[in-house]
Amino acid sequence: MDQTNYRYNNNISDINFRYVFQTKKDHGVIQKSVKMDYYKMIDLLELKNTNDDLGVSYNKCTTRQLQKIQMTLLRDKDLNIIKCNVYVNNQIIL
Protein backbone atom coordinates (compact mmCIF):
# COMPACT_ATOMS: atom_id res chain seq x y z
CA MET A 1 0.00 0.00 0.00
CA ASP A 2 1.31 3.44 -0.93
CA GLN A 3 1.63 5.45 2.29
CA THR A 4 1.57 8.84 0.52
CA ASN A 5 -2.11 8.63 -0.53
CA TYR A 6 -3.41 9.93 2.80
CA ARG A 7 -1.44 13.13 2.29
CA TYR A 8 -2.87 13.75 -1.16
CA ASN A 9 0.72 13.71 -2.41
CA ASN A 10 1.74 16.62 -0.16
CA ASN A 11 4.65 16.72 2.26
CA ILE A 12 4.26 16.09 5.97
CA SER A 13 5.47 19.65 6.49
CA ASP A 14 2.20 20.79 4.80
CA ILE A 15 0.16 19.25 7.64
CA ASN A 16 -0.78 21.28 10.69
CA PHE A 17 -3.15 21.23 13.63
CA ARG A 18 -5.30 24.23 14.47
CA TYR A 19 -7.09 24.26 17.76
CA VAL A 20 -9.02 26.67 19.95
CA PHE A 21 -8.80 26.58 23.73
CA GLN A 22 -10.42 28.53 26.52
CA THR A 23 -8.52 30.32 29.23
CA LYS A 24 -9.47 32.66 32.04
CA LYS A 25 -8.52 36.31 31.83
CA ASP A 26 -9.49 38.98 34.32
CA HIS A 27 -13.05 38.04 35.26
CA GLY A 28 -14.03 36.20 32.10
CA VAL A 29 -13.14 33.43 29.71
CA ILE A 30 -11.45 34.06 26.38
CA GLN A 31 -10.71 31.76 23.47
CA LYS A 32 -7.30 31.54 21.85
CA SER A 33 -6.40 29.92 18.53
CA VAL A 34 -3.17 28.02 17.95
CA LYS A 35 -1.62 26.65 14.74
CA MET A 36 1.07 23.99 15.07
CA ASP A 37 2.79 21.90 12.41
CA TYR A 38 2.77 18.11 12.64
CA TYR A 39 6.41 17.63 13.63
CA LYS A 40 6.20 20.22 16.39
CA MET A 41 3.00 18.59 17.69
CA ILE A 42 4.49 15.09 17.90
CA ASP A 43 7.57 16.55 19.56
CA LEU A 44 5.42 18.39 22.11
CA LEU A 45 3.41 15.23 22.81
CA GLU A 46 6.67 13.26 23.08
CA LEU A 47 5.65 10.97 20.21
CA LYS A 48 8.63 11.76 18.01
CA ASN A 49 10.65 8.61 17.22
CA THR A 50 7.97 6.39 18.79
CA ASN A 51 5.47 3.98 17.25
CA ASP A 52 1.70 3.83 17.54
CA ASP A 53 -0.18 0.76 18.77
CA LEU A 54 0.13 -0.83 15.32
CA GLY A 55 3.90 -0.40 15.30
CA VAL A 56 3.91 2.44 12.73
CA SER A 57 6.31 5.30 13.44
CA TYR A 58 4.68 8.66 14.18
CA ASN A 59 7.22 10.11 11.74
CA LYS A 60 5.13 8.49 8.95
CA CYS A 61 2.10 10.67 9.79
CA THR A 62 -0.74 8.32 8.82
CA THR A 63 -4.38 9.37 8.78
CA ARG A 64 -5.04 7.10 11.73
CA GLN A 65 -2.29 8.85 13.71
CA LEU A 66 -3.69 12.27 12.82
CA GLN A 67 -7.11 11.18 14.08
CA LYS A 68 -5.62 9.72 17.26
CA ILE A 69 -3.73 12.93 18.06
CA GLN A 70 -6.81 15.04 17.30
CA MET A 71 -8.99 12.94 19.63
CA THR A 72 -6.32 12.98 22.36
CA LEU A 73 -6.26 16.78 22.28
CA LEU A 74 -10.05 17.05 22.35
CA ARG A 75 -10.51 14.50 25.17
CA ASP A 76 -7.91 15.94 27.56
CA LYS A 77 -10.05 18.16 29.80
CA ASP A 78 -6.98 19.88 31.31
CA LEU A 79 -6.16 21.45 27.93
CA ASN A 80 -9.59 23.12 27.61
CA ILE A 81 -9.53 22.59 23.84
CA ILE A 82 -12.98 23.18 22.36
CA LYS A 83 -12.15 22.70 18.68
CA CYS A 84 -9.33 20.93 16.83
CA ASN A 85 -8.88 20.46 13.10
CA VAL A 86 -6.16 19.07 10.87
CA TYR A 87 -5.21 20.95 7.70
CA VAL A 88 -3.16 20.17 4.61
CA ASN A 89 -2.18 23.27 2.64
CA ASN A 90 -4.91 25.33 4.36
CA GLN A 91 -7.60 22.78 3.49
CA ILE A 92 -9.31 21.03 6.36
CA ILE A 93 -9.04 17.23 6.24
CA LEU A 94 -10.17 16.27 9.77
MARPAVEX-949318 format. One record per residue (C-alpha): residue in three letters; x, y, z. Coordinates in steps of 0.5 Angstrom, whole numbers, plus 2048, in hexadecimal, padded with zeros to 3 digits. Layout:
R   resn    c1    c2    c3
R    ALA     X     Y     Z
...
END
This chain:
R   resn    c1    c2    c3
R    MET   800   800   800
R    ASP   803   807   7FE
R    GLN   803   80B   805
R    THR   803   812   801
R    ASN   7FC   811   7FF
R    TYR   7F9   814   806
R    ARG   7FD   81A   805
R    TYR   7FA   81C   7FE
R    ASN   801   81B   7FB
R    ASN   803   821   800
R    ASN   809   821   805
R    ILE   809   820   80C
R    SER   80B   827   80D
R    ASP   804   82A   80A
R    ILE   800   827   80F
R    ASN   7FE   82B   815
R    PHE   7FA   82A   81B
R    ARG   7F5   830   81D
R    TYR   7F2   831   824
R    VAL   7EE   835   828
R    PHE   7EE   835   82F
R    GLN   7EB   839   835
R    THR   7EF   83D   83A
R    LYS   7ED   841   840
R    LYS   7EF   849   840
R    ASP   7ED   84E   845
R    HIS   7E6   84C   847
R    GLY   7E4   848   840
R    VAL   7E6   843   83B
R    ILE   7E9   844   835
R    GLN   7EB   840   82F
R    LYS   7F1   83F   82C
R    SER   7F3   83C   825
R    VAL   7FA   838   824
R    LYS   7FD   835   81D
R    MET   802   830   81E
R    ASP   806   82C   819
R    TYR   806   824   819
R    TYR   80D   823   81B
R    LYS   80C   828   821
R    MET   806   825   823
R    ILE   809   81E   824
R    ASP   80F   821   827
R    LEU   80B   825   82C
R    LEU   807   81E   82E
R    GLU   80D   81B   82E
R    LEU   80B   816   828
R    LYS   811   818   824
R    ASN   815   811   822
R    THR   810   80D   826
R    ASN   80B   808   823
R    ASP   803   808   823
R    ASP   800   802   826
R    LEU   800   7FE   81F
R    GLY   808   7FF   81F
R    VAL   808   805   819
R    SER   80D   80B   81B
R    TYR   809   811   81C
R    ASN   80E   814   817
R    LYS   80A   811   812
R    CYS   804   815   814
R    THR   7FF   811   812
R    THR   7F7   813   812
R    ARG   7F6   80E   817
R    GLN   7FB   812   81B
R    LEU   7F9   819   81A
R    GLN   7F2   816   81C
R    LYS   7F5   813   823
R    ILE   7F9   81A   824
R    GLN   7F2   81E   823
R    MET   7EE   81A   827
R    THR   7F3   81A   82D
R    LEU   7F3   822   82D
R    LEU   7EC   822   82D
R    ARG   7EB   81D   832
R    ASP   7F0   820   837
R    LYS   7EC   824   83C
R    ASP   7F2   828   83F
R    LEU   7F4   82B   838
R    ASN   7ED   82E   837
R    ILE   7ED   82D   830
R    ILE   7E6   82E   82D
R    LYS   7E8   82D   825
R    CYS   7ED   82A   822
R    ASN   7EE   829   81A
R    VAL   7F4   826   816
R    TYR   7F6   82A   80F
R    VAL   7FA   828   809
R    ASN   7FC   82F   805
R    ASN   7F6   833   809
R    GLN   7F1   82E   807
R    ILE   7ED   82A   80D
R    ILE   7EE   822   80C
R    LEU   7EC   821   814
END
